Every structure is written in C-alpha cells, then in structure tokens.
Amino acid sequence: MIELKGISKKFGDTRAVNQVSFKVAEKETLVLLGTSGCGKTTTLKMINRLIEPDEGQIFINGENITGQDPDVLRKGIGYVMQNIGLFPHYTIAENIALVPKLLKWDKERIKNRTQELIQKLHLPESTLAMYPHELSGGQQQRVGLARALVTDPSVLLMDEPFGALDNVTRTSIQKEFKALEELKRKTIVMVTHDVQEAFELADRICLMDKGEVVQIGTPKELLYQPVNDFARKFLAGQRLALEFKVVNIQDIWPYLPKEIIQDGESYFADLSVWEAMELLRSNNRSELLISGNNKENKAINFEQLTKGFNQYQNAQVHE
C-alpha cells in the first residue's frame, strides 16, 4: 500500500532522515517510534509531500507520488496532527466539511457523512454548531479525526495525535480508536514518542534513531528480539508493563492449568495478560473462563495467570 525507498532529507547541515526504507501493508497500522528529533515526523510528512525528500522514492498503491499534484495527493490522504489544527472561526460542521467542499460534494452528502462520523466518534449532534474553543481537548481531537476521515481516504497519517491530551483522556480515546470499525479499513502511519501508545495501537513498529531505521517488527519482536543495544535499552524501563500487554492468554496456554468442562461466560484466548488481570481485578472475580483456539476451556485465577506468564517469560529468555 505504501512503500518508501531510500528516503533522505537534510535541513542545512543536519541530515534529519537518512536512507529510510519500509513498506506498509494494506489495512496495517505502522507506528514510527523514537525520541524527539529522530526524524519520524519528517518521514511522515514526506508521505503526503508536506516536506519534499532530497533523495529516494515514495509509492502509494504502486504509484510514485513524486509526479502527482501535491494538492490532489493530500485530498486523498487523511491527516491528523497533534495540535489538531481546527480553524477557530469555523463551526465544527464547517471544519469537518473543508475537504468535501474542495471536492465539490453536495450539501446533503456532506451533512449525512458528518452526522455518521460524529455518531461513531461519540460526539453529540449539538457539537456541530459549536466552535473549537467551546470543546474539551478530547472532543477537539475527535473532531480532528472526523475531519481526516470524512472523505473515507484509504490512507491515514497521524502525527502525535493524542500527545496534547491528559493521560485519562488519552487512554479512553486510544480504546475508541482501536475499536472504531472505520479505522480498521485504513492503512495508517502514525508518529509517537510514547512507547505504551505504540504498543497499544501498532500492528508493527518502526523504531528510529538519528534519522535512521533501527528495527521494524511487531511489538513482540521488538521486545523479545531486539537487534542491538539501542533497541534493547529504548524499551528497558517499561519492559514488564509492555510484556503484559503483548503477551496473550494463547501464548501462555501450555503453562496454564488443565482443561476443564464448565459452562458460563467465557473470554477468547487472544485477550492479553494485562486485559485478563484487569477483568479479574475490576469485576472482583476469583477466576476467568477462557476458550482457547483448540476449543479447550480453562478457568484461571490471578495466581495461575501470573505463574503462567512468568514461565512463558523464562522460556523466551532461554530460547
């Protein structure tokens, strides 16, 4: 869907991006992760030509974007930025309608699509007549997402989209983001410096340092197969919390108690260890019934869950 081949960019004497290459599959979410100044935002902005590369080529759907009109290109790509970028003197409805109007959509089509999106993003219809300053940060971020999605682009670029939000709002919007059916059809490239956010939302992560790609892989691959010291140290401080989130019940299935025959509400084994712990804690349950991929059932309590997770961890270390 998206391919970067040897992309480089200099600003004065500083090489911000150096020979970056990667592919993003259709409907995949790739997160560009790294410290400030590592080149991730510059890389993202070259995909819709807000910044022109000095070297290399970028392809979207097999087509080299260099020969395209930048304005036409950008109309077909959703873009969400950290500071949201809503126009303060436009109502929310007018902000969302910007690109559809440029594409000469009729009023009824714009109205229907706008109402459909604000419903999906849990915003009241009264929001449409309001101005950006009348909304909370979380509501503004949802409007920014609605504006990026309104024309149903196949590609969505997101630059630190939740960076300006407080932790509680950010966590709730991340959950909505993951659950939103509309986004599951998109090919997404997202920038963040937040490791937890990257692991929460990414199918794969592109870890960058000093303008170069250090490692590309799934969250599990970055945790358990780091390619060098930088990759290892970058995640070291949050390693345990990240492992709880990337390891699921199916991974630790062999280390859990034997199969049981029991009816009742069950959960699938693709539940992460973290999610299982949250369910045990929040619902005040003594155990959870889990259905495995092989149609076995297992009932697990907190102690069995942590013991199974520890055994899985040890097995990864000794592989």
Protein Blocks (a to p, Z undefined) as FASTA:
>chain_A
ZZcehiacdehjbcfbghiacdddehiacdddddehilmmmmmmmmnopaccfbdcddee
hiafklpcfklmmmmpccddfklopafkbcfklmmmmmmmmnopafklmmmmmmmmmmmn
opafklmmpcfklpcfklmmmmmmmmmmmnopabdcdehkllmpcfklmmmmmmmmmmmm
klmmpccddddfbfklmmmmpmbdcddeehiafbgcdfklmmmmcfbfklmmmmmmmmmm
mmmmmpcfklmmmmpccddddedddddfkbcfklmmmmmmmnopabdcdddfkopacddd
fklmmmmmmmmmmmmmmZZ
